[in-house]
């Protein structure tokens, strides 16, 4: 799901694939489709937020997203329950972006 940030930028809020269907490239194709459609619609960039570790970060980086900022304590301030991945509690959020003009 994409949300408009301003005239030139979108934020990627979510891409989800049923766990039974993961590992087949479906998520990568969905992300590529979102990037291509945003570019075709004249947007200059897509931004997103994710945790500082785990498969989501690598997934986005493989698609060309780059880390641009760190939001300290995001997961501590914005979630009632701890967000745990691979036995590690998420605390900070990474903000990533991709330039669609390239």
Biopython code that builds the backbone (N, CA, C, O; Angstrom):
import numpy as np
from Bio.PDB.StructureBuilder import StructureBuilder

atoms = [
    (1, "UNK", "N", (0.846, -1.178, 0.000)),
    (1, "UNK", "CA", (0.000, 0.000, 0.000)),
    (1, "UNK", "C", (0.888, 1.236, 0.000)),
    (1, "UNK", "O", (1.824, 1.337, 0.793)),
    (2, "UNK", "N", (0.593, 2.169, -0.886)),
    (2, "UNK", "CA", (1.328, 3.420, -0.995)),
    (2, "UNK", "C", (0.447, 4.578, -0.558)),
    (2, "UNK", "O", (-0.754, 4.605, -0.826)),
    (3, "UNK", "N", (1.073, 5.538, 0.123)),
    (3, "UNK", "CA", (0.371, 6.735, 0.573)),
    (3, "UNK", "C", (1.155, 7.958, 0.098)),
    (3, "UNK", "O", (2.384, 7.979, 0.176)),
    (4, "UNK", "N", (0.455, 8.960, -0.386)),
    (4, "UNK", "CA", (1.116, 10.166, -0.886)),
    (4, "UNK", "C", (1.667, 10.982, 0.288)),
    (4, "UNK", "O", (0.947, 11.277, 1.242)),
    (5, "UNK", "N", (2.940, 11.340, 0.207)),
    (5, "UNK", "CA", (3.557, 12.223, 1.195)),
    (5, "UNK", "C", (3.470, 13.676, 0.751)),
    (5, "UNK", "O", (3.182, 14.567, 1.550)),
    (6, "UNK", "N", (3.723, 13.900, -0.532)),
    (6, "UNK", "CA", (3.627, 15.227, -1.132)),
    (6, "UNK", "C", (3.482, 15.047, -2.639)),
    (6, "UNK", "O", (3.228, 13.936, -3.106)),
    (7, "UNK", "N", (3.639, 16.114, -3.396)),
    (7, "UNK", "CA", (3.418, 16.058, -4.847)),
    (7, "UNK", "C", (4.355, 15.093, -5.560)),
    (7, "UNK", "O", (3.994, 14.547, -6.603)),
    (8, "UNK", "N", (5.548, 14.871, -5.022)),
    (8, "UNK", "CA", (6.564, 14.090, -5.698)),
    (8, "UNK", "C", (6.915, 12.772, -5.010)),
    (8, "UNK", "O", (7.635, 11.953, -5.580)),
    (9, "UNK", "N", (6.408, 12.556, -3.775)),
    (9, "UNK", "CA", (6.851, 11.413, -2.981)),
    (9, "UNK", "C", (5.694, 10.580, -2.441)),
    (9, "UNK", "O", (4.619, 11.087, -2.122)),
    (10, "UNK", "N", (5.960, 9.285, -2.354)),
    (10, "UNK", "CA", (5.022, 8.328, -1.772)),
    (10, "UNK", "C", (5.701, 7.617, -0.607)),
    (10, "UNK", "O", (6.928, 7.544, -0.541)),
    (11, "UNK", "N", (4.891, 7.096, 0.309)),
    (11, "UNK", "CA", (5.417, 6.235, 1.361)),
    (11, "UNK", "C", (4.835, 4.841, 1.168)),
    (11, "UNK", "O", (3.624, 4.670, 1.030)),
    (12, "UNK", "N", (5.707, 3.864, 1.162)),
    (12, "UNK", "CA", (5.278, 2.466, 1.119)),
    (12, "UNK", "C", (4.940, 2.058, 2.545)),
    (12, "UNK", "O", (5.808, 2.024, 3.417)),
    (13, "UNK", "N", (3.677, 1.753, 2.769)),
    (13, "UNK", "CA", (3.222, 1.414, 4.114)),
    (13, "UNK", "C", (3.277, -0.083, 4.386)),
    (13, "UNK", "O", (3.557, -0.505, 5.508)),
    (14, "UNK", "N", (3.006, -0.895, 3.344)),
    (14, "UNK", "CA", (2.905, -2.322, 3.604)),
    (14, "UNK", "C", (2.955, -3.112, 2.305)),
    (14, "UNK", "O", (2.386, -2.708, 1.291)),
    (15, "UNK", "N", (3.638, -4.233, 2.355)),
    (15, "UNK", "CA", (3.538, -5.295, 1.357)),
    (15, "UNK", "C", (3.452, -6.573, 2.162)),
    (15, "UNK", "O", (4.292, -6.823, 3.027)),
    (16, "UNK", "N", (2.445, -7.382, 1.888)),
    (16, "UNK", "CA", (2.261, -8.606, 2.672)),
    (16, "UNK", "C", (2.006, -9.786, 1.747)),
    (16, "UNK", "O", (1.251, -9.691, 0.779)),
    (17, "UNK", "N", (2.649, -10.890, 2.066)),
    (17, "UNK", "CA", (2.456, -12.150, 1.351)),
    (17, "UNK", "C", (2.172, -13.212, 2.399)),
    (17, "UNK", "O", (2.873, -13.299, 3.407)),
    (18, "UNK", "N", (1.160, -14.008, 2.166)),
    (18, "UNK", "CA", (0.814, -15.088, 3.085)),
    (18, "UNK", "C", (2.065, -15.922, 3.371)),
    (18, "UNK", "O", (2.790, -16.278, 2.442)),
    (19, "UNK", "N", (2.326, -16.239, 4.641)),
    (19, "UNK", "CA", (3.522, -17.025, 4.978)),
    (19, "UNK", "C", (3.664, -18.312, 4.165)),
    (19, "UNK", "O", (4.782, -18.731, 3.864)),
    (20, "UNK", "N", (2.557, -18.932, 3.814)),
    (20, "UNK", "CA", (2.611, -20.170, 3.028)),
    (20, "UNK", "C", (3.146, -19.930, 1.623)),
    (20, "UNK", "O", (3.634, -20.858, 0.980)),
    (21, "UNK", "N", (3.059, -18.697, 1.144)),
    (21, "UNK", "CA", (3.481, -18.370, -0.213)),
    (21, "UNK", "C", (4.788, -17.574, -0.262)),
    (21, "UNK", "O", (5.234, -17.188, -1.343)),
    (22, "UNK", "N", (5.403, -17.327, 0.891)),
    (22, "UNK", "CA", (6.646, -16.564, 0.914)),
    (22, "UNK", "C", (7.797, -17.381, 0.338)),
    (22, "UNK", "O", (7.749, -18.611, 0.303)),
    (23, "UNK", "N", (8.821, -16.682, -0.109)),
    (23, "UNK", "CA", (9.992, -17.338, -0.662)),
    (23, "UNK", "C", (9.866, -17.695, -2.130)),
    (23, "UNK", "O", (10.715, -18.401, -2.674)),
    (24, "UNK", "N", (8.809, -17.212, -2.780)),
    (24, "UNK", "CA", (8.576, -17.513, -4.185)),
    (24, "UNK", "C", (8.746, -16.289, -5.088)),
    (24, "UNK", "O", (8.479, -16.355, -6.288)),
    (25, "UNK", "N", (9.189, -15.175, -4.506)),
    (25, "UNK", "CA", (9.383, -13.960, -5.294)),
    (25, "UNK", "C", (8.152, -13.099, -5.450)),
    (25, "UNK", "O", (8.184, -12.102, -6.170)),
    (26, "UNK", "N", (7.061, -13.466, -4.787)),
    (26, "UNK", "CA", (5.815, -12.701, -4.909)),
    (26, "UNK", "C", (5.990, -11.294, -4.341)),
    (26, "UNK", "O", (5.596, -10.316, -4.976)),
    (27, "UNK", "N", (6.574, -11.189, -3.159)),
    (27, "UNK", "CA", (6.796, -9.886, -2.535)),
    (27, "UNK", "C", (7.698, -9.005, -3.383)),
    (27, "UNK", "O", (7.442, -7.809, -3.526)),
    (28, "UNK", "N", (8.747, -9.581, -3.943)),
    (28, "UNK", "CA", (9.661, -8.820, -4.798)),
    (28, "UNK", "C", (8.928, -8.306, -6.036)),
    (28, "UNK", "O", (9.147, -7.170, -6.457)),
    (29, "UNK", "N", (8.067, -9.124, -6.616)),
    (29, "UNK", "CA", (7.295, -8.684, -7.788)),
    (29, "UNK", "C", (6.297, -7.583, -7.410)),
    (29, "UNK", "O", (6.099, -6.639, -8.175)),
    (30, "UNK", "N", (5.674, -7.699, -6.244)),
    (30, "UNK", "CA", (4.768, -6.646, -5.782)),
    (30, "UNK", "C", (5.510, -5.327, -5.573)),
    (30, "UNK", "O", (5.026, -4.263, -5.958)),
    (31, "UNK", "N", (6.685, -5.413, -4.962)),
    (31, "UNK", "CA", (7.469, -4.205, -4.731)),
    (31, "UNK", "C", (7.920, -3.601, -6.059)),
    (31, "UNK", "O", (7.843, -2.385, -6.234)),
    (32, "UNK", "N", (8.383, -4.417, -6.986)),
    (32, "UNK", "CA", (8.807, -3.914, -8.291)),
    (32, "UNK", "C", (7.631, -3.255, -9.016)),
    (32, "UNK", "O", (7.799, -2.217, -9.656)),
    (33, "UNK", "N", (6.438, -3.857, -8.915)),
    (33, "UNK", "CA", (5.241, -3.275, -9.527)),
    (33, "UNK", "C", (4.942, -1.901, -8.921)),
    (33, "UNK", "O", (4.652, -0.954, -9.652)),
    (34, "UNK", "N", (5.008, -1.787, -7.600)),
    (34, "UNK", "CA", (4.752, -0.510, -6.928)),
    (34, "UNK", "C", (5.753, 0.552, -7.371)),
    (34, "UNK", "O", (5.374, 1.695, -7.626)),
    (35, "UNK", "N", (7.023, 0.183, -7.462)),
    (35, "UNK", "CA", (8.054, 1.118, -7.910)),
    (35, "UNK", "C", (7.796, 1.550, -9.349)),
    (35, "UNK", "O", (7.845, 2.741, -9.659)),
    (36, "UNK", "N", (7.524, 0.598, -10.219)),
    (36, "UNK", "CA", (7.276, 0.915, -11.631)),
    (36, "UNK", "C", (6.044, 1.800, -11.816)),
    (36, "UNK", "O", (6.068, 2.739, -12.612)),
    (37, "UNK", "N", (4.977, 1.507, -11.090)),
    (37, "UNK", "CA", (3.751, 2.308, -11.196)),
    (37, "UNK", "C", (3.961, 3.720, -10.660)),
    (37, "UNK", "O", (3.464, 4.685, -11.239)),
    (38, "UNK", "N", (4.693, 3.841, -9.561)),
    (38, "UNK", "CA", (4.975, 5.170, -9.006)),
    (38, "UNK", "C", (5.793, 5.989, -9.997)),
    (38, "UNK", "O", (5.512, 7.166, -10.221)),
    (39, "UNK", "N", (6.800, 5.365, -10.584)),
    (39, "UNK", "CA", (7.639, 6.048, -11.573)),
    (39, "UNK", "C", (6.787, 6.463, -12.786)),
    (39, "UNK", "O", (6.886, 7.600, -13.248)),
    (40, "UNK", "N", (5.966, 5.563, -13.292)),
    (40, "UNK", "CA", (5.124, 5.854, -14.452)),
    (40, "UNK", "C", (4.115, 6.961, -14.165)),
    (40, "UNK", "O", (3.676, 7.663, -15.076)),
    (41, "UNK", "N", (3.751, 7.110, -12.893)),
    (41, "UNK", "CA", (2.791, 8.145, -12.499)),
    (41, "UNK", "C", (3.466, 9.485, -12.228)),
    (41, "UNK", "O", (2.800, 10.453, -11.861)),
    (42, "UNK", "N", (4.778, 9.545, -12.406)),
    (42, "UNK", "CA", (5.489, 10.814, -12.275)),
    (42, "UNK", "C", (6.052, 11.108, -10.906)),
    (42, "UNK", "O", (6.530, 12.217, -10.669)),
    (43, "UNK", "N", (6.014, 10.152, -9.994)),
    (43, "UNK", "CA", (6.581, 10.389, -8.666)),
    (43, "UNK", "C", (8.096, 10.264, -8.731)),
    (43, "UNK", "O", (8.631, 9.486, -9.521)),
    (44, "UNK", "N", (8.781, 11.036, -7.895)),
    (44, "UNK", "CA", (10.242, 11.088, -7.912)),
    (44, "UNK", "C", (10.878, 10.153, -6.895)),
    (44, "UNK", "O", (12.043, 9.782, -7.039)),
    (45, "UNK", "N", (10.122, 9.768, -5.864)),
    (45, "UNK", "CA", (10.721, 8.925, -4.835)),
    (45, "UNK", "C", (9.674, 8.167, -4.032)),
    (45, "UNK", "O", (8.502, 8.541, -3.980)),
    (46, "UNK", "N", (10.137, 7.095, -3.413)),
    (46, "UNK", "CA", (9.333, 6.332, -2.455)),
    (46, "UNK", "C", (10.150, 6.229, -1.185)),
    (46, "UNK", "O", (11.355, 5.980, -1.229)),
    (47, "UNK", "N", (9.493, 6.422, -0.055)),
    (47, "UNK", "CA", (10.116, 6.281, 1.255)),
    (47, "UNK", "C", (9.405, 5.177, 2.020)),
    (47, "UNK", "O", (8.271, 4.820, 1.701)),
    (48, "UNK", "N", (10.077, 4.640, 3.029)),
    (48, "UNK", "CA", (9.450, 3.664, 3.916)),
    (48, "UNK", "C", (10.188, 3.625, 5.239)),
    (48, "UNK", "O", (11.312, 4.114, 5.352)),
    (49, "UNK", "N", (9.554, 3.046, 6.227)),
    (49, "UNK", "CA", (10.183, 2.844, 7.525)),
    (49, "UNK", "C", (10.200, 1.367, 7.857)),
    (49, "UNK", "O", (9.243, 0.649, 7.569)),
    (50, "UNK", "N", (11.295, 0.907, 8.469)),
    (50, "UNK", "CA", (11.402, -0.490, 8.876)),
    (50, "UNK", "C", (12.319, -0.595, 10.083)),
    (50, "UNK", "O", (12.931, 0.386, 10.506)),
    (51, "UNK", "N", (12.400, -1.783, 10.621)),
    (51, "UNK", "CA", (13.280, -2.012, 11.758)),
    (51, "UNK", "C", (14.742, -2.014, 11.343)),
    (51, "UNK", "O", (15.061, -1.952, 10.156)),
    (52, "UNK", "N", (15.613, -2.085, 12.316)),
    (52, "UNK", "CA", (17.051, -1.995, 12.059)),
    (52, "UNK", "C", (17.693, -3.341, 11.771)),
    (52, "UNK", "O", (18.906, -3.417, 11.577)),
    (53, "UNK", "N", (16.897, -4.407, 11.740)),
    (53, "UNK", "CA", (17.434, -5.736, 11.471)),
    (53, "UNK", "C", (16.361, -6.580, 10.812)),
    (53, "UNK", "O", (15.189, -6.206, 10.787)),
    (54, "UNK", "N", (16.765, -7.704, 10.285)),
    (54, "UNK", "CA", (15.808, -8.678, 9.785)),
    (54, "UNK", "C", (15.598, -8.660, 8.290)),
    (54, "UNK", "O", (16.200, -7.872, 7.559)),
    (55, "UNK", "N", (14.728, -9.552, 7.857)),
    (55, "UNK", "CA", (14.523, -9.776, 6.425)),
    (55, "UNK", "C", (13.879, -8.584, 5.729)),
    (55, "UNK", "O", (14.125, -8.375, 4.541)),
    (56, "UNK", "N", (13.064, -7.797, 6.422)),
    (56, "UNK", "CA", (12.418, -6.646, 5.768)),
    (56, "UNK", "C", (13.455, -5.642, 5.283)),
    (56, "UNK", "O", (13.339, -5.101, 4.183)),
    (57, "UNK", "N", (14.458, -5.400, 6.098)),
    (57, "UNK", "CA", (15.511, -4.457, 5.726)),
    (57, "UNK", "C", (16.255, -4.956, 4.489)),
    (57, "UNK", "O", (16.440, -4.201, 3.535)),
    (58, "UNK", "N", (16.678, -6.208, 4.494)),
    (58, "UNK", "CA", (17.393, -6.775, 3.352)),
    (58, "UNK", "C", (16.506, -6.796, 2.107)),
    (58, "UNK", "O", (16.982, -6.523, 1.005)),
    (59, "UNK", "N", (15.234, -7.114, 2.271)),
    (59, "UNK", "CA", (14.274, -7.141, 1.164)),
    (59, "UNK", "C", (14.227, -5.782, 0.469)),
    (59, "UNK", "O", (14.280, -5.707, -0.758)),
    (60, "UNK", "N", (14.128, -4.728, 1.241)),
    (60, "UNK", "CA", (14.035, -3.378, 0.676)),
    (60, "UNK", "C", (15.359, -2.945, 0.057)),
    (60, "UNK", "O", (15.373, -2.300, -0.992)),
    (61, "UNK", "N", (16.460, -3.294, 0.696)),
    (61, "UNK", "CA", (17.763, -2.919, 0.147)),
    (61, "UNK", "C", (18.036, -3.637, -1.174)),
    (61, "UNK", "O", (18.637, -3.055, -2.077)),
    (62, "UNK", "N", (17.608, -4.881, -1.298)),
    (62, "UNK", "CA", (17.778, -5.601, -2.566)),
    (62, "UNK", "C", (17.035, -4.902, -3.707)),
    (62, "UNK", "O", (17.448, -4.982, -4.864)),
    (63, "UNK", "N", (15.946, -4.221, -3.377)),
    (63, "UNK", "CA", (15.157, -3.516, -4.398)),
    (63, "UNK", "C", (15.711, -2.128, -4.710)),
    (63, "UNK", "O", (15.186, -1.433, -5.580)),
    (64, "UNK", "N", (16.770, -1.718, -4.005)),
    (64, "UNK", "CA", (17.391, -0.434, -4.289)),
    (64, "UNK", "C", (17.153, 0.655, -3.263)),
    (64, "UNK", "O", (17.663, 1.764, -3.425)),
    (65, "UNK", "N", (16.399, 0.379, -2.217)),
    (65, "UNK", "CA", (16.184, 1.373, -1.167)),
    (65, "UNK", "C", (17.464, 1.545, -0.360)),
    (65, "UNK", "O", (18.206, 0.587, -0.143)),
    (66, "UNK", "N", (17.715, 2.783, 0.085)),
    (66, "UNK", "CA", (18.900, 3.084, 0.874)),
    (66, "UNK", "C", (18.497, 3.755, 2.180)),
    (66, "UNK", "O", (17.531, 4.516, 2.228)),
    (67, "UNK", "N", (19.244, 3.466, 3.231)),
    (67, "UNK", "CA", (18.989, 4.075, 4.535)),
    (67, "UNK", "C", (19.309, 5.569, 4.454)),
    (67, "UNK", "O", (20.369, 5.971, 3.975)),
    (68, "UNK", "N", (18.357, 6.385, 4.938)),
    (68, "UNK", "CA", (18.518, 7.838, 4.900)),
    (68, "UNK", "C", (18.465, 8.477, 6.279)),
    (68, "UNK", "O", (18.990, 9.573, 6.479)),
    (69, "UNK", "N", (17.832, 7.796, 7.235)),
    (69, "UNK", "CA", (17.711, 8.384, 8.570)),
    (69, "UNK", "C", (17.363, 7.297, 9.587)),
    (69, "UNK", "O", (16.905, 6.209, 9.239)),
    (70, "UNK", "N", (17.595, 7.632, 10.846)),
    (70, "UNK", "CA", (17.225, 6.757, 11.962)),
    (70, "UNK", "C", (16.256, 7.532, 12.848)),
    (70, "UNK", "O", (16.524, 8.675, 13.219)),
    (71, "UNK", "N", (15.128, 6.907, 13.187)),
    (71, "UNK", "CA", (14.169, 7.500, 14.117)),
    (71, "UNK", "C", (14.356, 6.763, 15.446)),
    (71, "UNK", "O", (13.870, 5.647, 15.628)),
    (72, "UNK", "N", (15.063, 7.406, 16.357)),
    (72, "UNK", "CA", (15.371, 6.793, 17.650)),
    (72, "UNK", "C", (14.094, 6.485, 18.428)),
    (72, "UNK", "O", (13.172, 7.300, 18.484)),
    (73, "UNK", "N", (14.056, 5.311, 19.019)),
    (73, "UNK", "CA", (12.978, 4.867, 19.926)),
    (73, "UNK", "C", (11.600, 4.765, 19.270)),
    (73, "UNK", "O", (10.590, 4.730, 19.973)),
    (74, "UNK", "N", (11.540, 4.718, 17.953)),
    (74, "UNK", "CA", (10.243, 4.652, 17.265)),
    (74, "UNK", "C", (9.388, 3.485, 17.771)),
    (74, "UNK", "O", (8.217, 3.677, 18.098)),
    (75, "UNK", "N", (9.955, 2.293, 17.838)),
    (75, "UNK", "CA", (9.182, 1.115, 18.231)),
    (75, "UNK", "C", (8.833, 1.146, 19.722)),
    (75, "UNK", "O", (7.844, 0.543, 20.139)),
    (76, "UNK", "N", (9.626, 1.834, 20.510)),
    (76, "UNK", "CA", (9.315, 1.981, 21.933)),
    (76, "UNK", "C", (8.192, 2.995, 22.146)),
    (76, "UNK", "O", (7.336, 2.810, 23.012)),
    (77, "UNK", "N", (8.202, 4.060, 21.356)),
    (77, "UNK", "CA", (7.227, 5.137, 21.523)),
    (77, "UNK", "C", (5.889, 4.871, 20.834)),
    (77, "UNK", "O", (4.861, 5.385, 21.273)),
    (78, "UNK", "N", (5.888, 4.077, 19.765)),
    (78, "UNK", "CA", (4.690, 3.948, 18.933)),
    (78, "UNK", "C", (3.953, 2.617, 19.064)),
    (78, "UNK", "O", (2.886, 2.452, 18.471)),
    (79, "UNK", "N", (4.481, 1.685, 19.808)),
    (79, "UNK", "CA", (3.854, 0.363, 19.950)),
    (79, "UNK", "C", (3.659, 0.059, 21.424)),
    (79, "UNK", "O", (4.556, 0.271, 22.240)),
    (80, "UNK", "N", (2.467, -0.445, 21.758)),
    (80, "UNK", "CA", (2.164, -0.795, 23.145)),
    (80, "UNK", "C", (2.929, -2.026, 23.623)),
    (80, "UNK", "O", (3.311, -2.124, 24.789)),
    (81, "UNK", "N", (3.143, -2.956, 22.705)),
    (81, "UNK", "CA", (3.843, -4.204, 23.035)),
    (81, "UNK", "C", (5.212, -4.207, 22.366)),
    (81, "UNK", "O", (5.371, -3.614, 21.300)),
    (82, "UNK", "N", (6.193, -4.853, 22.961)),
    (82, "UNK", "CA", (7.505, -4.948, 22.312)),
    (82, "UNK", "C", (7.404, -5.654, 20.965)),
    (82, "UNK", "O", (6.648, -6.613, 20.814)),
    (83, "UNK", "N", (8.167, -5.176, 19.994)),
    (83, "UNK", "CA", (8.262, -5.804, 18.686)),
    (83, "UNK", "C", (9.582, -6.571, 18.676)),
    (83, "UNK", "O", (10.662, -5.981, 18.703)),
    (84, "UNK", "N", (9.472, -7.897, 18.638)),
    (84, "UNK", "CA", (10.638, -8.768, 18.744)),
    (84, "UNK", "C", (10.838, -9.494, 17.417)),
    (84, "UNK", "O", (9.885, -10.019, 16.839)),
    (85, "UNK", "N", (12.078, -9.522, 16.939)),
    (85, "UNK", "CA", (12.428, -10.285, 15.738)),
    (85, "UNK", "C", (13.766, -10.968, 15.991)),
    (85, "UNK", "O", (14.731, -10.331, 16.414)),
    (86, "UNK", "N", (13.810, -12.254, 15.731)),
    (86, "UNK", "CA", (15.025, -13.045, 15.953)),
    (86, "UNK", "C", (15.538, -12.888, 17.383)),
    (86, "UNK", "O", (16.746, -12.887, 17.621)),
    (87, "UNK", "N", (14.620, -12.756, 18.323)),
    (87, "UNK", "CA", (14.982, -12.642, 19.727)),
    (87, "UNK", "C", (15.496, -11.279, 20.143)),
    (87, "UNK", "O", (15.955, -11.118, 21.273)),
    (88, "UNK", "N", (15.431, -10.292, 19.259)),
    (88, "UNK", "CA", (15.920, -8.940, 19.549)),
    (88, "UNK", "C", (14.758, -7.965, 19.463)),
    (88, "UNK", "O", (13.980, -7.993, 18.510)),
    (89, "UNK", "N", (14.645, -7.094, 20.473)),
    (89, "UNK", "CA", (13.572, -6.102, 20.469)),
    (89, "UNK", "C", (13.936, -4.937, 19.549)),
    (89, "UNK", "O", (15.010, -4.345, 19.662)),
    (90, "UNK", "N", (13.018, -4.625, 18.641)),
    (90, "UNK", "CA", (13.191, -3.433, 17.808)),
    (90, "UNK", "C", (13.021, -2.203, 18.679)),
    (90, "UNK", "O", (12.103, -2.136, 19.497)),
    (91, "UNK", "N", (13.891, -1.244, 18.509)),
    (91, "UNK", "CA", (13.787, 0.028, 19.221)),
    (91, "UNK", "C", (13.721, 1.188, 18.226)),
    (91, "UNK", "O", (12.794, 1.996, 18.270)),
    (92, "UNK", "N", (14.696, 1.263, 17.341)),
    (92, "UNK", "CA", (14.772, 2.366, 16.388)),
    (92, "UNK", "C", (14.206, 1.951, 15.035)),
    (92, "UNK", "O", (14.202, 0.772, 14.680)),
    (93, "UNK", "N", (13.731, 2.938, 14.293)),
    (93, "UNK", "CA", (13.243, 2.709, 12.938)),
    (93, "UNK", "C", (14.250, 3.291, 11.952)),
    (93, "UNK", "O", (14.794, 4.373, 12.174)),
    (94, "UNK", "N", (14.490, 2.573, 10.872)),
    (94, "UNK", "CA", (15.276, 3.110, 9.770)),
    (94, "UNK", "C", (14.316, 3.666, 8.732)),
    (94, "UNK", "O", (13.310, 3.038, 8.402)),
    (95, "UNK", "N", (14.632, 4.843, 8.224)),
    (95, "UNK", "CA", (13.879, 5.433, 7.122)),
    (95, "UNK", "C", (14.702, 5.205, 5.865)),
    (95, "UNK", "O", (15.870, 5.587, 5.798)),
    (96, "UNK", "N", (14.088, 4.581, 4.874)),
    (96, "UNK", "CA", (14.756, 4.267, 3.622)),
    (96, "UNK", "C", (14.056, 5.003, 2.489)),
    (96, "UNK", "O", (12.882, 5.357, 2.588)),
    (97, "UNK", "N", (14.797, 5.226, 1.417)),
    (97, "UNK", "CA", (14.215, 5.875, 0.255)),
    (97, "UNK", "C", (14.838, 5.352, -1.016)),
    (97, "UNK", "O", (15.940, 4.805, -1.014)),
    (98, "UNK", "N", (14.109, 5.530, -2.101)),
    (98, "UNK", "CA", (14.615, 5.197, -3.432)),
    (98, "UNK", "C", (14.248, 6.341, -4.369)),
    (98, "UNK", "O", (13.111, 6.813, -4.383)),
    (99, "UNK", "N", (15.228, 6.774, -5.148)),
    (99, "UNK", "CA", (15.029, 7.822, -6.142)),
    (99, "UNK", "C", (14.519, 7.169, -7.414)),
    (99, "UNK", "O", (15.193, 6.314, -7.988)),
    (100, "UNK", "N", (13.342, 7.561, -7.855)),
    (100, "UNK", "CA", (12.725, 6.952, -9.035)),
    (100, "UNK", "C", (13.178, 7.599, -10.331)),
    (100, "UNK", "O", (12.839, 7.115, -11.411)),
    (101, "UNK", "N", (13.930, 8.674, -10.248)),
    (101, "UNK", "CA", (14.383, 9.359, -11.461)),
    (101, "UNK", "C", (15.605, 8.691, -12.059)),
    (101, "UNK", "O", (15.956, 8.946, -13.211)),
    (102, "UNK", "N", (16.254, 7.839, -11.285)),
    (102, "UNK", "CA", (17.483, 7.190, -11.771)),
    (102, "UNK", "C", (17.166, 6.081, -12.745)),
    (102, "UNK", "O", (18.076, 5.427, -13.254)),
]
sb = StructureBuilder()
sb.init_structure("model")
sb.init_model(0)
sb.init_chain("A")
sb.init_seg("    ")
for serial, (resi, resn, name, xyz) in enumerate(atoms, 1):
    if name == "N":
        sb.init_residue(resn, " ", resi, " ")
    sb.init_atom(name, np.array(xyz, "f"), 0.0, 1.0, " ", f" {name:<3s}", serial, name[0])
structure = sb.get_structure()
